[in-house]
Amino acid sequence: MDPYIGKLLDNRYEILELVGTGGMAKVYKARCHRLNRLVAIKILREDLSQDAEFRRRFHDESQAVAMLSHPNIVAVYDVSRSSELEYIVMELIDGITLKQYMQRKGNKLNWREALHFITQITKALGHAHSRGIIHRDIKPHNIMVLRDGSVKVADFGIARVASGGHSTLTQEALGSVHYISPEQARGSHIDARSDLYSAGVVLYEMLTGRLPFEGDTPVSVAIQHINSIPLSPRELEPSIPEALEVITMKAMAPLPENRYLSADDMLADLEEFRKNPNINFNYSSSEFDPEEELDDDRTQIRSIHASGGRQEPERRRQEERRSNHRYEEERSRRRRYEEEDDYPRRNPVWPVFLAVAAVLLFVGVIGYFLWNTIFAGMIAPPKTHTVPKLVGEIYEEVKDNTELLNGFTLIEGETLANDAAPGTIIDQDPKAEREVGESVTEIKVTISGGPEMVEMIPLDNMDYQTASQRLKEVGLKAGVPSYENNETIEQGFVISYTPMQGVSVPPGTEVQIVVSKGPKDVPIEVPNLEGMTQSLAESTIRTYNLEVGRIDDSQYSDTVPAGKVISHYPTAKTEVPEGTEVNLIISAGPDPATLPPDPPPEVTDPIPVTKSFTVPLDGYEGDVNVRVLMDGAQVWNQNYDATMETGAEIHIQGTRGMGTKEVTIFINGVAKGTESVNFDA
């Protein structure tokens, strides 16, 4: 049982499970109870945490890296230092390493996918270098690929700590030496250009499916980095664009002064290549071959010490003198033996003893073989051992676990698409728990390559709706688009998208699309609308490609006639974007309170008028009361015999000039409707 599982660090971080083991530390999945989020915690190995100087450097470097903030860098949230434990708290990444991703893809990526990854790696390096931090250990194992195709560079600054007190190529070097720069191999001073060399090696490996230099030992690989020039990528894969090969070889130039001066310079070339894959950078080939520029002293075969540095000239001359002296002594000794051979000597007897010993040894080997193969089987049953259970384990974590394998050797078999996490063992032969003879020493395993992946399709020259439909057809989906002005791409069409074309992503991945808003709007000068009628002002606003906003027609004006514009906002001659709303204030005319009173109407004798109408009495029997109100006053009230009369005749008195009045009719006290009576007609 892992001692840290279930432990609560600093009363905050609960360790949930082990997710990875490296040469320096173990990485755990944990929960931060203060912020209620999942994090990754890297805990230093116990032997390293005993080194006070190492711990000090680790703490200082980790704090510096915690200041980095970039979408392509694994974020460091916290750094803890105590008497017992040293750990850092990082962003928990849902993905796999670039190395695992390349293995799943057959070790070689298409150049578009390689461009997609190296661009993000270079952006991360540019951010870190701008803050004075050099990674020193750029390799696919330290680069995480997320489900959406983006990448994050991990372990910034930690590589520097790991190498701070050592200068040999033996410790933890076999995995990293393939990516180190020549100056790192020599143990010389390094700067940001060393990271660019390593990034170039990663790009070389993605494009060609192989490393530029291979060897049996770390030292032999390091010597090749110093003294050799790798095959050009196009010799191994002719489909690689020439300009991308040039970028790769310039990043891997043996001399730092011949590489890119900064990550931003390299990123600029990558962007230019992305826009035009046929671009010609016109870099000199001598930049990539130091032998054309080195002087006689530097072109000699360089001697590598355990420290990885070059011998000083005086020390080299001393070694040569000692070698020459030993060579002359050996020649003199051989001449003495040759002179002695001229004299006759007696045949020695040791060959006889040697022959007898050989015969006895042969008889012993035959007897041992017969005993162990024939007679031992007759006496005792054959020995067997149990096959360990490996299904569900991570291949990289168990392949060297001698305790778990118990004498077996793992053989890597097929990699198949599967819902299990990439790198998980999904089948084994022989099966777990079987008893097998001692002659069975190998277990062949089948490894999960993760879910079936979908290759990102091109969306160039498509409008957003078409692009969304195409993504849906291949099992992907379009995210909420963002919009930008563009001088060349028509409004509503795709400017860019992530992941890029050719990148493999899981089904259902959300694609981020940037859509064109067309050319940037030209400012419009607001016209002067004051004094215009409301309808003319609204028409003028629309003519200028503006929008009519709020209209306030409640303000009085003694100077602007009713219905005309008093003022507007924005005001005249203000420059505004197309489609801006213009608010209008319309005159309601003079304030009535300030006007003189109207003259009293002329008094004339009213002309009496009688108006009549009939109220139907259908449905009533016997005596029925009909009552009529006008202006709230009763003007008619009479009873009728509904048995004898079908309707009640109503007569209302009024005068000419009263206009039309609404009267209310009640039958037996219940309102039955209204009637309009026009006394002027």
C-alpha positions in Angstrom: 0.0 0.0 0.0 1.4 3.4 -1.0 2.0 5.4 2.2 0.6 8.6 0.8 -2.8 7.3 -0.4 -5.5 8.8 1.8 -3.1 11.2 3.5 -4.1 14.9 3.9 -1.2 17.2 3.2 -1.1 20.6 4.9 -4.7 20.0 6.1 -5.7 20.8 2.5 -4.7 18.2 -0.2 -6.2 14.7 0.1 -4.1 12.1 -1.9 -6.5 9.9 -3.9 -4.4 7.7 -6.2 -1.0 7.3 -7.8 -1.1 8.4 -11.5 2.6 8.2 -12.5 6.2 7.5 -11.4 9.3 9.2 -12.7 13.0 9.3 -11.9 12.7 12.2 -9.5 9.2 12.0 -8.0 5.8 10.3 -7.9 2.7 12.1 -9.2 -0.6 11.7 -7.4 -4.2 12.7 -8.1 -5.5 14.7 -5.2 -8.4 16.9 -4.1 -7.9 20.4 -2.8 -10.5 20.8 -0.1 -10.1 24.5 0.2 -11.1 25.2 -3.5 -12.9 21.8 -4.1 -11.0 20.9 -7.2 -8.9 18.0 -8.4 -5.1 18.7 -8.7 -1.9 16.8 -9.4 0.7 16.6 -6.7 4.4 15.8 -7.4 6.2 14.4 -4.3 10.0 14.2 -4.4 11.6 10.8 -3.9 12.8 10.3 -0.4 16.5 9.9 -1.3 16.4 13.3 -3.2 14.5 15.0 -0.4 17.4 14.2 2.0 19.7 16.5 0.0 19.3 20.0 1.5 20.9 21.8 -1.4 18.7 19.9 -3.9 15.6 20.8 -1.9 16.6 24.4 -1.7 17.1 24.6 -5.5 13.9 22.6 -6.1 11.9 25.1 -3.9 13.4 28.2 -5.5 12.9 27.0 -9.0 9.3 25.7 -8.4 8.4 29.1 -7.0 9.7 30.8 -10.1 7.8 28.5 -12.3 4.6 29.1 -10.3 4.7 32.6 -11.7 4.3 31.4 -15.3 0.8 31.7 -16.7 0.2 30.4 -20.3 -2.4 28.1 -21.9 0.4 25.8 -23.2 2.2 25.4 -19.8 1.0 23.1 -17.0 0.1 25.5 -14.2 1.8 25.3 -10.8 -0.7 26.2 -8.1 1.3 25.7 -4.9 4.8 24.8 -3.6 5.2 23.3 -0.2 8.3 22.9 1.9 8.4 21.2 5.3 10.9 19.2 7.3 9.5 15.9 6.1 8.1 16.5 2.6 8.8 18.5 -0.5 6.0 18.7 -3.1 4.4 20.9 -5.8 0.7 21.2 -6.6 -0.1 21.4 -10.3 -2.9 21.5 -12.7 -4.4 18.0 -13.3 -4.2 17.2 -17.0 -6.7 14.9 -18.7 -4.6 13.6 -21.5 -1.5 11.6 -22.5 2.1 12.4 -23.2 3.2 13.4 -26.7 5.4 10.2 -26.6 2.4 8.0 -26.0 0.4 9.9 -28.6 3.2 9.3 -31.2 3.4 5.6 -30.3 -0.3 5.3 -30.8 0.0 6.9 -34.3 2.9 4.6 -35.3 5.6 7.1 -34.1 5.2 9.4 -37.1 2.7 12.2 -37.5 1.7 14.0 -40.6 3.4 17.4 -41.0 0.2 19.4 -40.3 -0.3 17.7 -37.0 3.4 18.1 -36.2 3.1 21.8 -37.0 0.1 22.1 -34.8 2.0 20.7 -31.8 5.4 22.4 -32.3 3.6 25.8 -32.6 2.1 25.4 -29.2 5.4 24.1 -27.7 7.3 27.1 -29.1 4.7 29.5 -27.7 5.2 27.9 -24.2 8.9 28.3 -24.5 8.7 31.9 -25.6 6.6 32.7 -22.5 9.0 31.0 -20.1 12.1 32.4 -21.8 10.6 35.9 -21.5 10.6 35.4 -17.8 14.1 34.1 -17.6 13.2 30.4 -17.2 14.9 27.7 -19.3 13.3 24.2 -19.4 16.4 22.2 -20.0 14.6 18.9 -20.6 12.2 19.4 -23.5 11.2 15.9 -24.8 7.9 14.3 -25.8 7.6 12.7 -22.3 7.3 16.2 -20.8 4.6 17.4 -23.2 1.0 16.5 -22.5 -1.6 16.2 -25.3 -5.2 17.1 -24.2 -8.4 15.7 -25.6 -9.0 18.9 -27.7 -5.7 18.6 -29.5 -4.0 21.3 -27.5 -0.7 20.7 -25.7 0.8 21.7 -22.3 4.5 21.6 -21.5 5.2 20.2 -18.0 8.2 20.2 -15.6 9.4 23.7 -16.3 12.4 24.5 -14.1 12.4 21.1 -12.5 14.9 19.8 -15.0 17.3 22.6 -14.0 17.0 21.5 -10.4 17.5 17.9 -11.3 20.8 18.7 -13.0 21.9 21.4 -10.7 24.4 19.4 -8.7 25.5 16.9 -11.3 27.3 17.0 -14.6 27.5 13.4 -15.8 25.5 11.8 -18.5 24.8 8.6 -16.5 22.0 9.7 -14.1 18.5 9.6 -15.6 20.2 10.3 -19.0 19.0 7.5 -21.2 15.6 9.0 -21.8 16.7 12.6 -22.1 20.1 12.4 -23.9 18.4 11.9 -27.3 17.0 15.5 -27.0 19.9 17.4 -25.3 21.8 20.2 -27.1 25.5 19.9 -27.9 26.4 22.4 -25.3 24.4 20.4 -22.7 26.3 17.3 -23.7 29.7 19.2 -23.3 28.6 20.5 -19.9 28.9 24.1 -21.2 26.9 27.1 -20.3 23.4 27.0 -21.9 20.7 29.5 -22.6 17.2 29.6 -24.2 18.6 28.4 -27.5 19.3 25.0 -25.9 15.5 24.6 -25.5 15.0 25.4 -29.1 17.5 22.7 -30.1 15.5 20.2 -28.1 12.2 21.4 -29.6 13.8 20.9 -33.0 14.6 17.3 -32.1 11.0 16.8 -31.0 9.8 18.2 -34.3 12.3 16.0 -36.2 11.0 12.9 -34.4 7.3 13.8 -35.1 8.0 14.3 -38.8 10.2 11.3 -39.4 9.1 8.8 -36.8 12.7 8.4 -35.6 15.3 10.1 -33.5 18.2 12.0 -35.2 20.8 10.0 -33.2 20.8 6.5 -31.6 23.4 4.7 -29.6 24.0 1.9 -27.1 24.9 4.3 -24.2 24.0 7.8 -23.2 27.6 8.9 -23.9 27.6 7.5 -27.4 24.4 9.5 -28.2 25.8 12.6 -26.6 29.0 12.4 -28.8 26.8 12.2 -31.9 25.0 15.4 -30.8 28.4 17.1 -30.6 30.2 15.7 -33.7 27.5 14.5 -36.1 24.9 15.9 -38.4 21.6 13.9 -38.7 20.0 12.9 -42.0 17.7 15.6 -43.2 14.0 14.9 -42.6 13.1 14.8 -46.3 15.7 12.0 -46.9 13.6 9.9 -44.5 10.1 11.2 -45.5 10.0 13.0 -48.9 6.5 14.3 -48.3 7.7 16.8 -45.6 7.6 20.4 -47.0 11.0 21.8 -47.7 10.4 24.9 -45.6 9.4 22.9 -42.5 12.6 20.8 -42.9 14.6 24.1 -43.0 12.9 25.2 -39.7 13.7 21.9 -38.1 17.4 21.9 -39.1 17.8 25.6 -38.1 16.4 24.8 -34.7 18.9 21.9 -34.5 21.9 23.8 -35.7 24.9 22.5 -33.6 26.2 26.0 -33.0 23.8 28.1 -30.8 24.6 31.2 -32.8 23.3 29.5 -36.0 19.9 28.6 -34.3 17.0 30.9 -33.9 17.8 33.8 -31.6 14.6 33.3 -29.6 11.4 31.2 -29.5 9.5 34.2 -31.0 11.8 34.1 -34.1 11.1 30.4 -34.5 7.4 31.0 -34.0 7.4 33.7 -36.6 8.8 31.2 -39.2 6.3 28.6 -38.2 3.4 31.1 -38.7 4.8 32.2 -42.0 5.0 28.5 -43.1 1.5 27.9 -41.9 0.2 30.7 -44.1 2.3 29.6 -47.1 3.8 26.1 -47.0 5.7 26.8 -50.2 7.7 29.7 -48.6 11.4 29.8 -49.2 13.4 31.0 -46.1 16.7 31.3 -47.9 18.8 30.1 -44.9 22.4 29.1 -45.7 23.1 25.4 -45.4 26.4 26.2 -43.6 24.3 27.2 -40.6 23.3 23.5 -40.2 26.8 22.0 -40.7 29.4 23.2 -38.2 32.2 21.5 -40.0 32.1 24.2 -42.7 32.9 26.9 -40.2 34.9 25.2 -37.3 38.7 25.8 -37.1 41.2 23.0 -37.0 41.1 22.7 -33.3 37.4 22.4 -33.1 37.1 19.9 -35.9 39.2 17.3 -34.1 37.4 14.3 -32.5 36.3 15.6 -29.1 37.0 13.5 -26.0 34.0 13.2 -23.6 34.6 12.8 -19.9 32.0 11.6 -17.5 31.2 15.3 -17.0 30.4 15.6 -20.7 33.0 18.4 -21.3 36.0 18.8 -23.6 39.6 18.2 -22.5 41.8 21.2 -22.3 44.6 21.2 -24.9 47.4 20.8 -22.3 45.7 17.8 -20.7 45.1 16.3 -24.1 48.8 16.6 -25.0 49.7 14.9 -21.7 47.4 12.0 -22.5 48.9 11.6 -26.0 52.5 11.5 -24.5 51.5 8.8 -22.0 49.8 6.8 -24.8 52.9 7.1 -27.0 55.1 6.0 -24.1 53.0 2.9 -23.4 53.0 2.1 -27.1 56.8 2.2 -27.3 57.2 -0.1 -24.2 54.8 -2.6 -25.8 56.8 -2.7 -29.0 60.1 -3.2 -27.1 58.7 -6.1 -25.1 57.4 -7.8 -28.2 60.8 -7.5 -29.9 62.4 -9.3 -26.9 60.0 -12.2 -27.1 60.6 -12.5 -30.9 64.4 -12.7 -30.3 63.9 -15.4 -27.6 61.8 -17.5 -30.1 64.9 -17.9 -32.3 66.4 -20.3 -29.8 65.3 -24.0 -29.7 63.0 -24.8 -26.8 61.5 -27.9 -25.3 57.9 -28.7 -26.1 55.7 -27.7 -23.0 53.5 -30.3 -21.2 50.6 -27.9 -20.4 48.7 -28.7 -23.6 48.2 -32.3 -22.4 46.8 -31.1 -19.1 44.5 -28.7 -21.0 43.1 -31.5 -23.2 42.4 -33.7 -20.2 40.6 -30.9 -18.4 38.5 -30.2 -21.5 37.4 -33.9 -21.7 36.5 -33.9 -18.0 34.5 -30.7 -18.4 32.6 -32.1 -21.4 31.7 -35.2 -19.5 30.5 -33.1 -16.5 28.3 -30.9 -18.7 26.7 -34.0 -20.4 25.9 -35.5 -17.0 24.4 -32.3 -15.7 22.2 -32.0 -18.8 21.0 -35.6 -18.5 20.2 -35.2 -14.8 18.2 -32.0 -15.3 16.3 -33.0 -18.4 15.6 -36.8 -18.1 16.3 -38.1 -14.6 15.0 -35.1 -12.7 11.7 -35.4 -14.5 11.4 -39.1 -13.4 12.1 -38.2 -9.7 10.2 -34.9 -9.2 7.2 -33.3 -11.0 8.0 -30.3 -13.3 8.1 -26.9 -11.6 5.5 -24.3 -12.5 4.9 -20.7 -11.8 1.8 -18.5 -11.8 1.2 -15.9 -14.5 0.6 -12.5 -12.9 -2.5 -10.5 -13.6 -1.6 -7.5 -15.9 -4.9 -6.6 -17.5 -5.9 -3.1 -16.3 -2.3 -2.1 -15.5 -0.4 0.7 -17.4 2.2 -0.9 -19.6 4.9 1.8 -19.0 4.5 1.4 -15.2 4.7 -2.4 -15.0 7.1 -3.3 -17.8 10.1 -2.9 -15.5 8.3 -3.9 -12.3 10.3 -7.1 -11.4 8.4 -7.7 -8.3 5.0 -7.9 -10.1 6.4 -9.8 -13.1 8.1 -12.4 -10.9 10.6 -13.6 -13.5 8.5 -13.0 -16.6 9.4 -10.6 -19.4 6.8 -8.4 -21.1 6.5 -8.4 -24.9 4.6 -5.5 -26.4 2.0 -6.7 -28.8 -0.7 -4.9 -30.7 -2.1 -1.5 -29.8 -5.9 -1.4 -30.4 -8.5 1.2 -30.1 -10.4 0.7 -26.8 -12.4 2.7 -24.2 -9.6 2.1 -21.7 -7.1 4.8 -21.1 -4.2 4.9 -23.6 -1.3 2.6 -22.5 -3.6 0.3 -20.5 -3.0 -3.4 -20.9 -6.3 -4.9 -22.2 -5.2 -8.5 -22.9 -2.4 -10.9 -22.1 -1.1 -14.2 -23.3 -0.8 -16.5 -21.3 -3.8 -15.5 -19.3 -3.6 -14.4 -15.6 -3.5 -17.0 -12.8 -2.4 -19.8 -15.2 0.2 -22.2 -14.0 2.9 -22.5 -16.7 6.2 -24.4 -16.9 9.6 -22.8 -16.3 10.2 -22.7 -20.1 7.5 -20.0 -20.4 9.2 -16.7 -19.6 7.4 -14.2 -21.7 4.0 -12.6 -21.5 2.7 -10.9 -24.7 0.3 -8.0 -23.9 -2.2 -6.0 -26.0 -2.3 -2.3 -25.2 -5.1 0.1 -25.5 -4.6 3.0 -27.8 -7.6 4.9 -26.3 -10.9 5.5 -28.0 -11.2 5.5 -31.8 -10.0 8.9 -32.9 -11.4 11.2 -35.5 -9.1 13.2 -37.9 -10.0 16.8 -38.0 -11.4 17.9 -41.4 -10.5 21.2 -43.2 -13.0 24.0 -42.7 -11.4 26.6 -44.9 -13.6 28.5 -47.3 -16.8 27.4 -45.5 -19.5 29.5 -43.9 -20.2 28.7 -40.2 -23.4 26.7 -40.9 -21.8 24.5 -43.5 -18.8 23.9 -41.2 -21.1 23.0 -38.3 -22.9 20.4 -40.5 -19.6 18.9 -41.8 -18.3 18.5 -38.3 -21.5 16.8 -37.2 -21.2 14.4 -40.2 -17.7 13.2 -39.0 -18.7 12.9 -35.3 -17.4 16.3 -34.0 -19.3 19.4 -33.0 -18.9 23.1 -33.4 -18.5 25.2 -30.3 -19.9 28.6 -29.7 -18.1 30.7 -32.4 -16.1 33.9 -31.7 -16.1 36.7 -34.2 -13.4 38.9 -35.6 -13.1 41.5 -38.4 -11.2 40.4 -41.5 -10.3 42.4 -44.5 -10.2 39.4 -46.9 -12.6 36.7 -45.6 -16.3 37.3 -46.3 -18.6 37.9 -43.4 -20.0 34.6 -41.9 -17.1 32.5 -43.2 -14.5 30.6 -41.1 -11.2 32.5 -40.4 -9.5 29.7 -38.3 -10.3 26.7 -36.1 -8.8 24.6 -33.4 -7.8 21.7 -33.5 -6.2 22.2 -36.9 -6.7 20.0 -40.0 -5.2 16.5 -39.7 -5.1 16.5 -35.8 -6.6 13.3 -34.4 -9.2 13.9 -31.6 -11.8 11.8 -29.7 -15.3 11.7 -31.2 -17.5 14.5 -29.9 -14.7 16.9 -29.5 -15.9 20.5 -29.5 -14.2 22.5 -32.3 -13.5 26.2 -31.6 -14.2 28.3 -34.7 -13.4 32.0 -35.4 -15.9 33.5 -37.8 -15.4 36.6 -40.0 -17.4 39.8 -39.3 -16.1 41.2 -42.6 -13.9 44.3 -42.9 -13.7 46.6 -39.9 -16.5 49.1 -39.8 -15.7 52.6 -41.3 -16.9 55.3 -38.8 -20.1 57.2 -39.9 -20.6 60.9 -39.1 -24.1 61.5 -37.6 -26.1 64.0 -39.7 -27.8 67.1 -38.2 -31.5 66.2 -37.6 -32.6 69.2 -35.6 -35.7 70.9 -37.0 -36.7 67.9 -39.1 -40.1 66.2 -38.8 -40.0 62.9 -36.9 -40.7 60.9 -40.1 -37.9 62.7 -42.1 -35.4 62.3 -39.2 -36.1 58.5 -39.0 -35.7 58.2 -42.8 -32.4 60.1 -42.7 -31.0 57.9 -39.9 -31.6 54.7 -41.9 -30.1 56.3 -45.0 -26.8 56.7 -43.1 -26.9 52.9 -42.1 -27.7 53.9 -38.5 -30.6 52.7 -36.3 -33.5 54.6 -34.8 -33.3 54.5 -31.0 -35.5 55.8 -28.3 -38.0 58.6 -29.2 -39.2 61.1 -26.5 -42.2 63.2 -27.7 -43.2 64.5 -24.3 -41.0 67.7 -24.1 -42.5 71.1 -24.7 -40.8 73.8 -26.8 -41.8 77.4 -27.4 -39.4 77.6 -30.4 -39.7 74.2 -32.2 -43.1 73.3 -33.6 -44.8 70.2 -32.4 -43.7 67.0 -34.2 -40.2 68.3 -35.1 -36.8 67.3 -33.7 -35.6 69.4 -30.8 -32.2 67.5 -30.3 -30.7 64.0 -30.8 -28.0 61.8 -29.4 -25.3 61.1 -30.6 -25.1 64.7 -31.7 -24.4 65.9 -35.2 -20.9 65.3 -36.7 -20.1 62.6 -34.0 -18.3 59.6 -35.6 -20.0 56.3 -34.7 -19.9 52.6 -36.0 -22.4 51.5 -38.5 -25.7 50.4 -36.9 -25.4 52.8 -33.9 -28.8 53.8 -32.4 -29.7 57.5 -32.6 -32.1 58.7 -29.9 -34.6 61.6 -30.8 -36.4 64.2 -28.7 -39.5 65.4 -30.5 -41.3 68.7 -29.7 -44.8 68.5 -28.2 -45.3 72.2 -28.9 -45.7 75.0 -26.4 -46.4 74.2 -22.8 -50.2 74.5 -22.3 -49.6 76.0 -18.9 -47.9 79.0 -20.5 -50.7 79.6 -23.1 -53.4 82.3 -22.6 -56.8 80.8 -21.7 -59.2 80.1 -24.5 -62.0 82.7 -24.9 -65.4 81.6 -23.5 -67.7 80.1 -26.0 -70.5 82.2 -27.4 -73.8 81.6 -25.5 -76.6 80.7 -27.8 -80.1 79.2 -27.2 -79.9 75.4 -27.2 -82.0 73.6 -29.7 -84.0 70.7 -28.1 -83.6 67.3 -29.6 -85.4 64.0 -28.9 -83.8 60.7 -29.8 -85.7 57.4 -29.9 -84.7 53.7 -30.0 -86.3 50.4 -29.2 -85.1 47.9 -26.6 -86.1 44.3 -27.5 -88.1 42.4 -24.8 -87.6 38.9 -26.3 -87.6 36.2 -23.6 -89.5 38.3 -21.0 -93.1 37.8 -19.8 -95.5 40.0 -17.8 -94.5 43.4 -16.5 -90.9 44.4 -17.4 -89.1 47.6 -16.0 -86.8 49.4 -18.4 -84.5 52.1 -17.1 -81.9 54.2 -19.0 -78.9 56.2 -17.6 -77.0 58.9 -19.4 -73.9 60.5 -17.9 -74.8 58.7 -14.7 -78.2 60.2 -14.5 -81.5 58.5 -15.1 -83.2 59.7 -18.3 -85.9 57.0 -18.7 -87.8 54.7 -16.3 -91.0 52.9 -17.4 -92.8 49.5 -17.2 -93.9 47.4 -20.2 -96.2 44.4 -20.7 -93.8 41.9 -22.4 -96.8 39.6 -23.2 -98.3 42.3 -25.3 -95.2 44.2 -26.6 -92.1 42.8 -28.3 -90.0 45.9 -27.6 -89.9 49.0 -25.4 -89.9 52.4 -27.2 -87.3 54.7 -25.5 -87.4 58.5 -26.0 -84.5 60.6 -24.6 -84.4 64.4 -24.5 -81.3 66.4 -25.3 -79.9 69.5 -27.2 -78.0 70.1 -30.4 -74.3 70.3 -29.6 -74.2 67.5 -27.1 -72.6 65.2 -29.7 -72.8 61.4 -29.2 -73.7 60.0 -25.8 -73.4 56.4 -24.6 -76.5 55.4 -22.6 -76.7 52.3 -20.3 -79.9 50.1 -20.4 -81.2 48.2 -17.4 -84.0 45.6 -17.6 -85.5 44.7 -14.2 -82.5 46.3 -12.6 -79.9 44.3 -14.6 -77.6 46.0 -17.0 -78.2 44.7 -20.6 -75.8 46.8 -22.7 -75.3 50.3 -24.1 -76.6 52.4 -27.0 -74.9 55.3 -28.8 -77.2 58.3 -29.2 -76.0 61.2 -31.5 -77.8 64.4 -30.7 -76.1 66.3 -33.5 -77.3 64.1 -36.3 
